[in-house]
Amino acid sequence: MGRTQPSFTASVDSEMEKLSRIANRVGLPCLRQAVTEASKRVRYFQNASYDEMMSPQELVMLALISAVAEGFCSDGGVRS
């Protein structure tokens, strides 16, 4: 896996925290679960996208989409 810049990682963390706060305010348990799962896999996507030009927001959305998609796909899980 590639190395990431600390400032980029901090930006990704900030975006995850923002999404988490919003999910808590909305009060939908399913959304909170998806955000929690996305936070577990965001580093995987950050490392996998090392050579790509992606914003922190795009990485967070990709992690969230993967968490939601896993609920709809039988083998949609992230490989460790």
N, CA, C and O atoms as a Maestro MAE file, in Angstrom:
{
 s_m_m2io_version
 :::
 2.0.0
}

f_m_ct {
 s_m_title
 :::
 protein
 m_atom[320] {
  # First column is atom index #
  i_m_mmod_type
  r_m_x_coord
  r_m_y_coord
  r_m_z_coord
  i_m_residue_number
  s_m_chain_name
  s_m_pdb_residue_name
  s_m_pdb_atom_name
  i_m_atomic_number
  :::
  1 25 0.841 -1.185 0.000 1 A "MET " " N  " 7
  2 3 0.000 0.000 0.000 1 A "MET " " CA " 6
  3 2 0.883 1.244 0.000 1 A "MET " " C  " 6
  4 15 1.994 1.238 0.532 1 A "MET " " O  " 8
  5 25 0.373 2.296 -0.599 2 A "GLY " " N  " 7
  6 3 1.136 3.523 -0.685 2 A "GLY " " CA " 6
  7 2 1.061 4.342 0.583 2 A "GLY " " C  " 6
  8 15 0.216 4.103 1.446 2 A "GLY " " O  " 8
  9 25 1.942 5.299 0.685 3 A "ARG " " N  " 7
  10 3 1.943 6.197 1.834 3 A "ARG " " CA " 6
  11 2 1.092 7.409 1.485 3 A "ARG " " C  " 6
  12 15 1.035 7.819 0.326 3 A "ARG " " O  " 8
  13 25 0.445 7.969 2.463 4 A "THR " " N  " 7
  14 3 -0.401 9.138 2.240 4 A "THR " " CA " 6
  15 2 0.168 10.338 2.984 4 A "THR " " C  " 6
  16 15 0.923 10.195 3.946 4 A "THR " " O  " 8
  17 25 -0.206 11.509 2.523 5 A "GLN " " N  " 7
  18 3 0.241 12.737 3.180 5 A "GLN " " CA " 6
  19 2 -0.610 12.984 4.422 5 A "GLN " " C  " 6
  20 15 -1.828 12.812 4.382 5 A "GLN " " O  " 8
  21 25 0.017 13.382 5.513 6 A "PRO " " N  " 7
  22 3 -0.743 13.622 6.747 6 A "PRO " " CA " 6
  23 2 -1.860 14.652 6.582 6 A "PRO " " C  " 6
  24 15 -2.938 14.484 7.151 6 A "PRO " " O  " 8
  25 25 -1.618 15.712 5.815 7 A "SER " " N  " 7
  26 3 -2.655 16.732 5.650 7 A "SER " " CA " 6
  27 2 -3.845 16.188 4.869 7 A "SER " " C  " 6
  28 15 -4.987 16.557 5.142 7 A "SER " " O  " 8
  29 25 -3.586 15.311 3.899 8 A "PHE " " N  " 7
  30 3 -4.673 14.694 3.138 8 A "PHE " " CA " 6
  31 2 -5.462 13.749 4.042 8 A "PHE " " C  " 6
  32 15 -6.693 13.736 4.012 8 A "PHE " " O  " 8
  33 25 -4.760 12.971 4.834 9 A "THR " " N  " 7
  34 3 -5.405 12.062 5.774 9 A "THR " " CA " 6
  35 2 -6.259 12.838 6.767 9 A "THR " " C  " 6
  36 15 -7.368 12.413 7.092 9 A "THR " " O  " 8
  37 25 -5.765 13.957 7.247 10 A "ALA " " N  " 7
  38 3 -6.539 14.798 8.164 10 A "ALA " " CA " 6
  39 2 -7.794 15.326 7.483 10 A "ALA " " C  " 6
  40 15 -8.846 15.422 8.116 10 A "ALA " " O  " 8
  41 25 -7.701 15.664 6.215 11 A "SER " " N  " 7
  42 3 -8.870 16.136 5.460 11 A "SER " " CA " 6
  43 2 -9.897 15.023 5.289 11 A "SER " " C  " 6
  44 15 -11.101 15.256 5.400 11 A "SER " " O  " 8
  45 25 -9.417 13.816 5.019 12 A "VAL " " N  " 7
  46 3 -10.320 12.671 4.899 12 A "VAL " " CA " 6
  47 2 -11.013 12.431 6.240 12 A "VAL " " C  " 6
  48 15 -12.223 12.209 6.280 12 A "VAL " " O  " 8
  49 25 -10.259 12.474 7.329 13 A "ASP " " N  " 7
  50 3 -10.839 12.295 8.665 13 A "ASP " " CA " 6
  51 2 -11.894 13.362 8.954 13 A "ASP " " C  " 6
  52 15 -12.952 13.063 9.508 13 A "ASP " " O  " 8
  53 25 -11.605 14.591 8.582 14 A "SER " " N  " 7
  54 3 -12.547 15.684 8.791 14 A "SER " " CA " 6
  55 2 -13.847 15.447 8.019 14 A "SER " " C  " 6
  56 15 -14.936 15.696 8.537 14 A "SER " " O  " 8
  57 25 -13.729 14.967 6.785 15 A "GLU " " N  " 7
  58 3 -14.922 14.677 5.980 15 A "GLU " " CA " 6
  59 2 -15.722 13.529 6.592 15 A "GLU " " C  " 6
  60 15 -16.952 13.573 6.601 15 A "GLU " " O  " 8
  61 25 -15.041 12.504 7.103 16 A "MET " " N  " 7
  62 3 -15.741 11.390 7.746 16 A "MET " " CA " 6
  63 2 -16.474 11.872 9.000 16 A "MET " " C  " 6
  64 15 -17.608 11.469 9.256 16 A "MET " " O  " 8
  65 25 -15.820 12.732 9.775 17 A "GLU " " N  " 7
  66 3 -16.450 13.267 10.990 17 A "GLU " " CA " 6
  67 2 -17.685 14.096 10.643 17 A "GLU " " C  " 6
  68 15 -18.710 14.017 11.320 17 A "GLU " " O  " 8
  69 25 -17.574 14.885 9.590 18 A "LYS " " N  " 7
  70 3 -18.707 15.702 9.149 18 A "LYS " " CA " 6
  71 2 -19.885 14.813 8.744 18 A "LYS " " C  " 6
  72 15 -21.025 15.066 9.134 18 A "LYS " " O  " 8
  73 25 -19.601 13.778 7.963 19 A "LEU " " N  " 7
  74 3 -20.641 12.858 7.527 19 A "LEU " " CA " 6
  75 2 -21.267 12.137 8.715 19 A "LEU " " C  " 6
  76 15 -22.478 11.915 8.747 19 A "LEU " " O  " 8
  77 25 -20.449 11.779 9.675 20 A "SER " " N  " 7
  78 3 -20.946 11.110 10.877 20 A "SER " " CA " 6
  79 2 -21.877 12.016 11.676 20 A "SER " " C  " 6
  80 15 -22.928 11.576 12.143 20 A "SER " " O  " 8
  81 25 -21.492 13.277 11.831 21 A "ARG " " N  " 7
  82 3 -22.351 14.225 12.557 21 A "ARG " " CA " 6
  83 2 -23.701 14.387 11.852 21 A "ARG " " C  " 6
  84 15 -24.747 14.416 12.501 21 A "ARG " " O  " 8
  85 25 -23.669 14.488 10.543 22 A "ILE " " N  " 7
  86 3 -24.913 14.651 9.783 22 A "ILE " " CA " 6
  87 2 -25.783 13.406 9.925 22 A "ILE " " C  " 6
  88 15 -26.992 13.511 10.132 22 A "ILE " " O  " 8
  89 25 -25.168 12.223 9.813 23 A "ALA " " N  " 7
  90 3 -25.923 10.975 9.960 23 A "ALA " " CA " 6
  91 2 -26.564 10.891 11.344 23 A "ALA " " C  " 6
  92 15 -27.697 10.424 11.468 23 A "ALA " " O  " 8
  93 25 -25.864 11.331 12.376 24 A "ASN " " N  " 7
  94 3 -26.431 11.323 13.726 24 A "ASN " " CA " 6
  95 2 -27.597 12.296 13.847 24 A "ASN " " C  " 6
  96 15 -28.591 11.987 14.504 24 A "ASN " " O  " 8
  97 25 -27.490 13.455 13.230 25 A "ARG " " N  " 7
  98 3 -28.570 14.450 13.290 25 A "ARG " " CA " 6
  99 2 -29.813 13.969 12.551 25 A "ARG " " C  " 6
  100 15 -30.936 14.217 12.989 25 A "ARG " " O  " 8
  101 25 -29.611 13.285 11.435 26 A "VAL " " N  " 7
  102 3 -30.745 12.788 10.653 26 A "VAL " " CA " 6
  103 2 -31.485 11.708 11.428 26 A "VAL " " C  " 6
  104 15 -32.710 11.614 11.364 26 A "VAL " " O  " 8
  105 25 -30.739 10.900 12.156 27 A "GLY " " N  " 7
  106 3 -31.356 9.910 13.024 27 A "GLY " " CA " 6
  107 2 -31.795 8.627 12.340 27 A "GLY " " C  " 6
  108 15 -32.634 7.905 12.879 27 A "GLY " " O  " 8
  109 25 -31.253 8.327 11.171 28 A "LEU " " N  " 7
  110 3 -31.575 7.074 10.489 28 A "LEU " " CA " 6
  111 2 -30.539 6.021 10.862 28 A "LEU " " C  " 6
  112 15 -29.372 6.155 10.494 28 A "LEU " " O  " 8
  113 25 -30.934 4.989 11.576 29 A "PRO " " N  " 7
  114 3 -29.975 3.963 12.002 29 A "PRO " " CA " 6
  115 2 -29.215 3.339 10.830 29 A "PRO " " C  " 6
  116 15 -28.019 3.066 10.940 29 A "PRO " " O  " 8
  117 25 -29.893 3.117 9.727 30 A "CYS " " N  " 7
  118 3 -29.246 2.510 8.562 30 A "CYS " " CA " 6
  119 2 -28.130 3.407 8.028 30 A "CYS " " C  " 6
  120 15 -27.064 2.920 7.650 30 A "CYS " " O  " 8
  121 25 -28.374 4.701 7.998 31 A "LEU " " N  " 7
  122 3 -27.347 5.640 7.526 31 A "LEU " " CA " 6
  123 2 -26.173 5.680 8.496 31 A "LEU " " C  " 6
  124 15 -25.018 5.707 8.071 31 A "LEU " " O  " 8
  125 25 -26.458 5.685 9.776 32 A "ARG " " N  " 7
  126 3 -25.370 5.666 10.772 32 A "ARG " " CA " 6
  127 2 -24.524 4.405 10.630 32 A "ARG " " C  " 6
  128 15 -23.300 4.464 10.747 32 A "ARG " " O  " 8
  129 25 -25.161 3.271 10.379 33 A "GLN " " N  " 7
  130 3 -24.419 2.028 10.189 33 A "GLN " " CA " 6
  131 2 -23.543 2.095 8.938 33 A "GLN " " C  " 6
  132 15 -22.398 1.643 8.951 33 A "GLN " " O  " 8
  133 25 -24.087 2.660 7.862 34 A "ALA " " N  " 7
  134 3 -23.314 2.778 6.617 34 A "ALA " " CA " 6
  135 2 -22.110 3.688 6.822 34 A "ALA " " C  " 6
  136 15 -21.024 3.394 6.323 34 A "ALA " " O  " 8
  137 25 -22.287 4.780 7.542 35 A "VAL " " N  " 7
  138 3 -21.184 5.711 7.802 35 A "VAL " " CA " 6
  139 2 -20.133 5.043 8.695 35 A "VAL " " C  " 6
  140 15 -18.934 5.215 8.474 35 A "VAL " " O  " 8
  141 25 -20.568 4.298 9.682 36 A "THR " " N  " 7
  142 3 -19.634 3.582 10.549 36 A "THR " " CA " 6
  143 2 -18.810 2.580 9.742 36 A "THR " " C  " 6
  144 15 -17.594 2.486 9.911 36 A "THR " " O  " 8
  145 25 -19.473 1.843 8.877 37 A "GLU " " N  " 7
  146 3 -18.765 0.870 8.042 37 A "GLU " " CA " 6
  147 2 -17.825 1.588 7.066 37 A "GLU " " C  " 6
  148 15 -16.711 1.122 6.826 37 A "GLU " " O  " 8
  149 25 -18.264 2.710 6.507 38 A "ALA " " N  " 7
  150 3 -17.417 3.483 5.584 38 A "ALA " " CA " 6
  151 2 -16.160 3.963 6.291 38 A "ALA " " C  " 6
  152 15 -15.082 3.978 5.697 38 A "ALA " " O  " 8
  153 25 -16.287 4.356 7.552 39 A "SER " " N  " 7
  154 3 -15.109 4.833 8.289 39 A "SER " " CA " 6
  155 2 -14.090 3.717 8.492 39 A "SER " " C  " 6
  156 15 -12.896 3.985 8.620 39 A "SER " " O  " 8
  157 25 -14.549 2.476 8.523 40 A "LYS " " N  " 7
  158 3 -13.638 1.339 8.678 40 A "LYS " " CA " 6
  159 2 -12.857 1.055 7.407 40 A "LYS " " C  " 6
  160 15 -11.762 0.496 7.461 40 A "LYS " " O  " 8
  161 25 -13.414 1.436 6.257 41 A "ARG " " N  " 7
  162 3 -12.760 1.096 4.992 41 A "ARG " " CA " 6
  163 2 -12.172 2.270 4.238 41 A "ARG " " C  " 6
  164 15 -11.603 2.082 3.163 41 A "ARG " " O  " 8
  165 25 -12.293 3.473 4.769 42 A "VAL " " N  " 7
  166 3 -11.815 4.645 4.038 42 A "VAL " " CA " 6
  167 2 -10.301 4.596 3.798 42 A "VAL " " C  " 6
  168 15 -9.837 5.050 2.753 42 A "VAL " " O  " 8
  169 25 -9.529 4.059 4.735 43 A "ARG " " N  " 7
  170 3 -8.071 3.963 4.534 43 A "ARG " " CA " 6
  171 2 -7.724 2.996 3.406 43 A "ARG " " C  " 6
  172 15 -6.777 3.218 2.652 43 A "ARG " " O  " 8
  173 25 -8.499 1.926 3.302 44 A "TYR " " N  " 7
  174 3 -8.299 0.983 2.208 44 A "TYR " " CA " 6
  175 2 -8.406 1.714 0.863 44 A "TYR " " C  " 6
  176 15 -7.552 1.547 -0.008 44 A "TYR " " O  " 8
  177 25 -9.450 2.518 0.704 45 A "PHE " " N  " 7
  178 3 -9.630 3.253 -0.543 45 A "PHE " " CA " 6
  179 2 -8.596 4.363 -0.696 45 A "PHE " " C  " 6
  180 15 -8.163 4.662 -1.809 45 A "PHE " " O  " 8
  181 25 -8.208 4.962 0.400 46 A "GLN " " N  " 7
  182 3 -7.175 5.998 0.337 46 A "GLN " " CA " 6
  183 2 -5.874 5.407 -0.185 46 A "GLN " " C  " 6
  184 15 -5.230 5.991 -1.057 46 A "GLN " " O  " 8
  185 25 -5.487 4.264 0.337 47 A "ASN " " N  " 7
  186 3 -4.261 3.613 -0.120 47 A "ASN " " CA " 6
  187 2 -4.389 3.098 -1.552 47 A "ASN " " C  " 6
  188 15 -3.440 3.181 -2.332 47 A "ASN " " O  " 8
  189 25 -5.553 2.571 -1.895 48 A "ALA " " N  " 7
  190 3 -5.760 2.030 -3.241 48 A "ALA " " CA " 6
  191 2 -5.768 3.123 -4.306 48 A "ALA " " C  " 6
  192 15 -5.474 2.857 -5.472 48 A "ALA " " O  " 8
  193 25 -6.098 4.338 -3.915 49 A "SER " " N  " 7
  194 3 -6.195 5.438 -4.884 49 A "SER " " CA " 6
  195 2 -4.969 6.348 -4.853 49 A "SER " " C  " 6
  196 15 -5.019 7.487 -5.317 49 A "SER " " O  " 8
  197 25 -3.885 5.842 -4.310 50 A "TYR " " N  " 7
  198 3 -2.674 6.653 -4.133 50 A "TYR " " CA " 6
  199 2 -2.220 7.340 -5.420 50 A "TYR " " C  " 6
  200 15 -1.798 8.496 -5.380 50 A "TYR " " O  " 8
  201 25 -2.299 6.651 -6.557 51 A "ASP " " N  " 7
  202 3 -1.836 7.212 -7.834 51 A "ASP " " CA " 6
  203 2 -2.928 7.959 -8.595 51 A "ASP " " C  " 6
  204 15 -2.704 8.388 -9.727 51 A "ASP " " O  " 8
  205 25 -4.084 8.119 -8.001 52 A "GLU " " N  " 7
  206 3 -5.215 8.799 -8.651 52 A "GLU " " CA " 6
  207 2 -5.414 10.177 -8.035 52 A "GLU " " C  " 6
  208 15 -5.043 10.421 -6.887 52 A "GLU " " O  " 8
  209 25 -5.985 11.043 -8.794 53 A "MET " " N  " 7
  210 3 -6.316 12.377 -8.286 53 A "MET " " CA " 6
  211 2 -7.740 12.342 -7.734 53 A "MET " " C  " 6
  212 15 -8.712 12.447 -8.482 53 A "MET " " O  " 8
  213 25 -7.845 12.193 -6.422 54 A "MET " " N  " 7
  214 3 -9.153 12.158 -5.773 54 A "MET " " CA " 6
  215 2 -9.151 13.132 -4.608 54 A "MET " " C  " 6
  216 15 -8.147 13.305 -3.917 54 A "MET " " O  " 8
  217 25 -10.285 13.755 -4.411 55 A "SER " " N  " 7
  218 3 -10.438 14.654 -3.277 55 A "SER " " CA " 6
  219 2 -10.830 13.838 -2.040 55 A "SER " " C  " 6
  220 15 -11.274 12.696 -2.165 55 A "SER " " O  " 8
  221 25 -10.668 14.416 -0.860 56 A "PRO " " N  " 7
  222 3 -11.121 13.723 0.349 56 A "PRO " " CA " 6
  223 2 -12.615 13.396 0.295 56 A "PRO " " C  " 6
  224 15 -13.045 12.341 0.761 56 A "PRO " " O  " 8
  225 25 -13.398 14.310 -0.277 57 A "GLN " " N  " 7
  226 3 -14.839 14.073 -0.386 57 A "GLN " " CA " 6
  227 2 -15.129 12.867 -1.281 57 A "GLN " " C  " 6
  228 15 -16.012 12.064 -0.978 57 A "GLN " " O  " 8
  229 25 -14.391 12.744 -2.375 58 A "GLU " " N  " 7
  230 3 -14.600 11.614 -3.277 58 A "GLU " " CA " 6
  231 2 -14.245 10.290 -2.593 58 A "GLU " " C  " 6
  232 15 -14.947 9.293 -2.763 58 A "GLU " " O  " 8
  233 25 -13.172 10.282 -1.833 59 A "LEU " " N  " 7
  234 3 -12.781 9.065 -1.110 59 A "LEU " " CA " 6
  235 2 -13.833 8.658 -0.088 59 A "LEU " " C  " 6
  236 15 -14.170 7.480 0.033 59 A "LEU " " O  " 8
  237 25 -14.345 9.632 0.640 60 A "VAL " " N  " 7
  238 3 -15.367 9.345 1.648 60 A "VAL " " CA " 6
  239 2 -16.628 8.813 0.971 60 A "VAL " " C  " 6
  240 15 -17.229 7.854 1.456 60 A "VAL " " O  " 8
  241 25 -17.032 9.417 -0.135 61 A "MET " " N  " 7
  242 3 -18.221 8.957 -0.844 61 A "MET " " CA " 6
  243 2 -18.011 7.553 -1.413 61 A "MET " " C  " 6
  244 15 -18.933 6.737 -1.397 61 A "MET " " O  " 8
  245 25 -16.824 7.269 -1.908 62 A "LEU " " N  " 7
  246 3 -16.518 5.931 -2.421 62 A "LEU " " CA " 6
  247 2 -16.616 4.899 -1.300 62 A "LEU " " C  " 6
  248 15 -17.185 3.825 -1.496 62 A "LEU " " O  " 8
  249 25 -16.073 5.213 -0.142 63 A "ALA " " N  " 7
  250 3 -16.156 4.301 1.000 63 A "ALA " " CA " 6
  251 2 -17.615 4.102 1.425 63 A "ALA " " C  " 6
  252 15 -18.020 2.987 1.755 63 A "ALA " " O  " 8
  253 25 -18.397 5.177 1.416 64 A "LEU " " N  " 7
  254 3 -19.811 5.083 1.782 64 A "LEU " " CA " 6
  255 2 -20.583 4.251 0.763 64 A "LEU " " C  " 6
  256 15 -21.400 3.407 1.131 64 A "LEU " " O  " 8
  257 25 -20.320 4.493 -0.512 65 A "ILE " " N  " 7
  258 3 -20.988 3.717 -1.566 65 A "ILE " " CA " 6
  259 2 -20.660 2.237 -1.419 65 A "ILE " " C  " 6
  260 15 -21.536 1.387 -1.581 65 A "ILE " " O  " 8
  261 25 -19.401 1.925 -1.114 66 A "SER " " N  " 7
  262 3 -19.023 0.518 -0.967 66 A "SER " " CA " 6
  263 2 -19.743 -0.124 0.215 66 A "SER " " C  " 6
  264 15 -20.140 -1.287 0.143 66 A "SER " " O  " 8
  265 25 -19.911 0.625 1.297 67 A "ALA " " N  " 7
  266 3 -20.610 0.097 2.471 67 A "ALA " " CA " 6
  267 2 -22.077 -0.164 2.147 67 A "ALA " " C  " 6
  268 15 -22.636 -1.178 2.565 67 A "ALA " " O  " 8
  269 25 -22.695 0.740 1.412 68 A "VAL " " N  " 7
  270 3 -24.093 0.577 1.028 68 A "VAL " " CA " 6
  271 2 -24.226 -0.548 0.008 68 A "VAL " " C  " 6
  272 15 -25.129 -1.378 0.113 68 A "VAL " " O  " 8
  273 25 -23.335 -0.579 -0.974 69 A "ALA " " N  " 7
  274 3 -23.392 -1.599 -2.028 69 A "ALA " " CA " 6
  275 2 -23.257 -2.998 -1.457 69 A "ALA " " C  " 6
  276 15 -23.859 -3.940 -1.973 69 A "ALA " " O  " 8
  277 25 -22.480 -3.143 -0.407 70 A "GLU " " N  " 7
  278 3 -22.298 -4.461 0.186 70 A "GLU " " CA " 6
  279 2 -23.628 -5.040 0.645 70 A "GLU " " C  " 6
  280 15 -23.811 -6.258 0.650 70 A "GLU " " O  " 8
  281 25 -24.543 -4.183 1.025 71 A "GLY " " N  " 7
  282 3 -25.865 -4.632 1.434 71 A "GLY " " CA " 6
  283 2 -26.707 -5.137 0.274 71 A "GLY " " C  " 6
  284 15 -27.680 -5.861 0.485 71 A "GLY " " O  " 8
  285 25 -26.344 -4.764 -0.950 72 A "PHE " " N  " 7
  286 3 -27.115 -5.150 -2.130 72 A "PHE " " CA " 6
  287 2 -26.417 -6.229 -2.959 72 A "PHE " " C  " 6
  288 15 -27.061 -6.889 -3.774 72 A "PHE " " O  " 8
  289 25 -25.128 -6.414 -2.764 73 A "CYS " " N  " 7
  290 3 -24.344 -7.371 -3.573 73 A "CYS " " CA " 6
  291 2 -23.893 -8.517 -2.684 73 A "CYS " " C  " 6
  292 15 -23.477 -8.309 -1.545 73 A "CYS " " O  " 8
  293 25 -23.977 -9.710 -3.209 74 A "SER " " N  " 7
  294 3 -23.626 -10.870 -2.388 74 A "SER " " CA " 6
  295 2 -22.130 -10.948 -2.106 74 A "SER " " C  " 6
  296 15 -21.736 -11.439 -1.048 74 A "SER " " O  " 8
  297 25 -21.281 -10.473 -3.030 75 A "ASP " " N  " 7
  298 3 -19.833 -10.514 -2.781 75 A "ASP " " CA " 6
  299 2 -19.221 -9.144 -2.958 75 A "ASP " " C  " 6
  300 15 -18.116 -9.024 -3.487 75 A "ASP " " O  " 8
  301 25 -19.915 -8.115 -2.526 76 A "GLY " " N  " 7
  302 3 -19.450 -6.751 -2.709 76 A "GLY " " CA " 6
  303 2 -18.512 -6.256 -1.636 76 A "GLY " " C  " 6
  304 15 -18.259 -5.055 -1.545 76 A "GLY " " O  " 8
  305 25 -17.988 -7.156 -0.820 77 A "GLY " " N  " 7
  306 3 -17.125 -6.761 0.281 77 A "GLY " " CA " 6
  307 2 -15.746 -6.314 -0.170 77 A "GLY " " C  " 6
  308 15 -15.296 -6.652 -1.265 77 A "GLY " " O  " 8
  309 25 -15.093 -5.563 0.673 78 A "VAL " " N  " 7
  310 3 -13.730 -5.104 0.435 78 A "VAL " " CA " 6
  311 2 -12.792 -6.219 0.844 78 A "VAL " " C  " 6
  312 15 -12.936 -6.808 1.915 78 A "VAL " " O  " 8
  313 25 -11.842 -6.502 -0.008 79 A "ARG " " N  " 7
  314 3 -10.854 -7.538 0.300 79 A "ARG " " CA " 6
  315 2 -9.709 -6.935 1.091 79 A "ARG " " C  " 6
  316 15 -9.185 -5.879 0.734 79 A "ARG " " O  " 8
  317 25 -9.330 -7.592 2.144 80 A "SER " " N  " 7
  318 3 -8.239 -7.097 2.977 80 A "SER " " CA " 6
  319 2 -6.914 -7.638 2.499 80 A "SER " " C  " 6
  320 15 -5.874 -7.328 3.082 80 A "SER " " O  " 8
  :::
 }
 m_bond[319] {
  # First column is bond index #
  i_m_from
  i_m_to
  i_m_order
  :::
  1 1 2 1
  2 2 3 1
  3 3 4 2
  4 3 5 1
  5 5 6 1
  6 6 7 1
  7 7 8 2
  8 7 9 1
  9 9 10 1
  10 10 11 1
  11 11 12 2
  12 11 13 1
  13 13 14 1
  14 14 15 1
  15 15 16 2
  16 15 17 1
  17 17 18 1
  18 18 19 1
  19 19 20 2
  20 19 21 1
  21 21 22 1
  22 22 23 1
  23 23 24 2
  24 23 25 1
  25 25 26 1
  26 26 27 1
  27 27 28 2
  28 27 29 1
  29 29 30 1
  30 30 31 1
  31 31 32 2
  32 31 33 1
  33 33 34 1
  34 34 35 1
  35 35 36 2
  36 35 37 1
  37 37 38 1
  38 38 39 1
  39 39 40 2
  40 39 41 1
  41 41 42 1
  42 42 43 1
  43 43 44 2
  44 43 45 1
  45 45 46 1
  46 46 47 1
  47 47 48 2
  48 47 49 1
  49 49 50 1
  50 50 51 1
  51 51 52 2
  52 51 53 1
  53 53 54 1
  54 54 55 1
  55 55 56 2
  56 55 57 1
  57 57 58 1
  58 58 59 1
  59 59 60 2
  60 59 61 1
  61 61 62 1
  62 62 63 1
  63 63 64 2
  64 63 65 1
  65 65 66 1
  66 66 67 1
  67 67 68 2
  68 67 69 1
  69 69 70 1
  70 70 71 1
  71 71 72 2
  72 71 73 1
  73 73 74 1
  74 74 75 1
  75 75 76 2
  76 75 77 1
  77 77 78 1
  78 78 79 1
  79 79 80 2
  80 79 81 1
  81 81 82 1
  82 82 83 1
  83 83 84 2
  84 83 85 1
  85 85 86 1
  86 86 87 1
  87 87 88 2
  88 87 89 1
  89 89 90 1
  90 90 91 1
  91 91 92 2
  92 91 93 1
  93 93 94 1
  94 94 95 1
  95 95 96 2
  96 95 97 1
  97 97 98 1
  98 98 99 1
  99 99 100 2
  100 99 101 1
  101 101 102 1
  102 102 103 1
  103 103 104 2
  104 103 105 1
  105 105 106 1
  106 106 107 1
  107 107 108 2
  108 107 109 1
  109 109 110 1
  110 110 111 1
  111 111 112 2
  112 111 113 1
  113 113 114 1
  114 114 115 1
  115 115 116 2
  116 115 117 1
  117 117 118 1
  118 118 119 1
  119 119 120 2
  120 119 121 1
  121 121 122 1
  122 122 123 1
  123 123 124 2
  124 123 125 1
  125 125 126 1
  126 126 127 1
  127 127 128 2
  128 127 129 1
  129 129 130 1
  130 130 131 1
  131 131 132 2
  132 131 133 1
  133 133 134 1
  134 134 135 1
  135 135 136 2
  136 135 137 1
  137 137 138 1
  138 138 139 1
  139 139 140 2
  140 139 141 1
  141 141 142 1
  142 142 143 1
  143 143 144 2
  144 143 145 1
  145 145 146 1
  146 146 147 1
  147 147 148 2
  148 147 149 1
  149 149 150 1
  150 150 151 1
  151 151 152 2
  152 151 153 1
  153 153 154 1
  154 154 155 1
  155 155 156 2
  156 155 157 1
  157 157 158 1
  158 158 159 1
  159 159 160 2
  160 159 161 1
  161 161 162 1
  162 162 163 1
  163 163 164 2
  164 163 165 1
  165 165 166 1
  166 166 167 1
  167 167 168 2
  168 167 169 1
  169 169 170 1
  170 170 171 1
  171 171 172 2
  172 171 173 1
  173 173 174 1
  174 174 175 1
  175 175 176 2
  176 175 177 1
  177 177 178 1
  178 178 179 1
  179 179 180 2
  180 179 181 1
  181 181 182 1
  182 182 183 1
  183 183 184 2
  184 183 185 1
  185 185 186 1
  186 186 187 1
  187 187 188 2
  188 187 189 1
  189 189 190 1
  190 190 191 1
  191 191 192 2
  192 191 193 1
  193 193 194 1
  194 194 195 1
  195 195 196 2
  196 195 197 1
  197 197 198 1
  198 198 199 1
  199 199 200 2
  200 199 201 1
  201 201 202 1
  202 202 203 1
  203 203 204 2
  204 203 205 1
  205 205 206 1
  206 206 207 1
  207 207 208 2
  208 207 209 1
  209 209 210 1
  210 210 211 1
  211 211 212 2
  212 211 213 1
  213 213 214 1
  214 214 215 1
  215 215 216 2
  216 215 217 1
  217 217 218 1
  218 218 219 1
  219 219 220 2
  220 219 221 1
  221 221 222 1
  222 222 223 1
  223 223 224 2
  224 223 225 1
  225 225 226 1
  226 226 227 1
  227 227 228 2
  228 227 229 1
  229 229 230 1
  230 230 231 1
  231 231 232 2
  232 231 233 1
  233 233 234 1
  234 234 235 1
  235 235 236 2
  236 235 237 1
  237 237 238 1
  238 238 239 1
  239 239 240 2
  240 239 241 1
  241 241 242 1
  242 242 243 1
  243 243 244 2
  244 243 245 1
  245 245 246 1
  246 246 247 1
  247 247 248 2
  248 247 249 1
  249 249 250 1
  250 250 251 1
  251 251 252 2
  252 251 253 1
  253 253 254 1
  254 254 255 1
  255 255 256 2
  256 255 257 1
  257 257 258 1
  258 258 259 1
  259 259 260 2
  260 259 261 1
  261 261 262 1
  262 262 263 1
  263 263 264 2
  264 263 265 1
  265 265 266 1
  266 266 267 1
  267 267 268 2
  268 267 269 1
  269 269 270 1
  270 270 271 1
  271 271 272 2
  272 271 273 1
  273 273 274 1
  274 274 275 1
  275 275 276 2
  276 275 277 1
  277 277 278 1
  278 278 279 1
  279 279 280 2
  280 279 281 1
  281 281 282 1
  282 282 283 1
  283 283 284 2
  284 283 285 1
  285 285 286 1
  286 286 287 1
  287 287 288 2
  288 287 289 1
  289 289 290 1
  290 290 291 1
  291 291 292 2
  292 291 293 1
  293 293 294 1
  294 294 295 1
  295 295 296 2
  296 295 297 1
  297 297 298 1
  298 298 299 1
  299 299 300 2
  300 299 301 1
  301 301 302 1
  302 302 303 1
  303 303 304 2
  304 303 305 1
  305 305 306 1
  306 306 307 1
  307 307 308 2
  308 307 309 1
  309 309 310 1
  310 310 311 1
  311 311 312 2
  312 311 313 1
  313 313 314 1
  314 314 315 1
  315 315 316 2
  316 315 317 1
  317 317 318 1
  318 318 319 1
  319 319 320 2
  :::
 }
}
